[in-house]
Amino acid sequence: MRLQVARLRQDHADFDAAIDAMETTGCDRLQIQRMKKKKLAVKDRLQDLEDQILPDIIA
């Protein structure tokens, strides 16, 4: 599970770098929005896995 988290963190960073590159080169706004949605989906999956590893316990 920790390997999955590491992979998702790398994917998130890759999407971030790709989005930055697309914005600097002036790519289509629709493509950038799609990439941002994919990045958000990766972030959500990452958060779910991190919550499974370390559940939020209120003591």
N, C-alpha and C positions, 0 to 999 in steps of 0.2 A: 504494500500500500504506500509506503514511503517512496518507493521508486516511481509510482504513479504521480505522487505529489511533485517530485523533482521534475518529471517530464512535463507536467502541466505548467509548472513555474517557467520552464524554458520556453514552452509554447507561448505563454503569455508575454514573455520578454520578446520573443520573435515577432509576434503580432504587433507589439508596441514599436519595434524598430521598423517593421514594414509599413506601418501607418505613418510614421514620421517621414520615411523615404517617399511615400506616395504624396504626402502633403507638400514636401519641398519640391518635388518634380511637377506638381500641378496635375495630378491624376484626376479622373472623374470623381466628383463628389459622391456619387452613388456607390462606386467601388469602395471608397473610403468608409462610408457608412456601413457597408456589408462587413468589411474587415473589423470595424469597431464592434459590431454585433457578435461576430465570432470570438473576438477577444473577451467580450463580456460573458459569453457562454463558458469559455475556458475558466474565467475567474470564478464563476458560479460553481462549476464542477470542482475547482480547486478548494473553494471554501467548504463545500460539502465534505470532501475527503479530509480536510484538516479538522473539521468538527467531529468526524468519526474517530480520528486519532486522539484528539484532545477535546473531549466534550466540555462544554461550558457548564461547570457545576457551581451553583451559588450555595455557599456554605453559611 
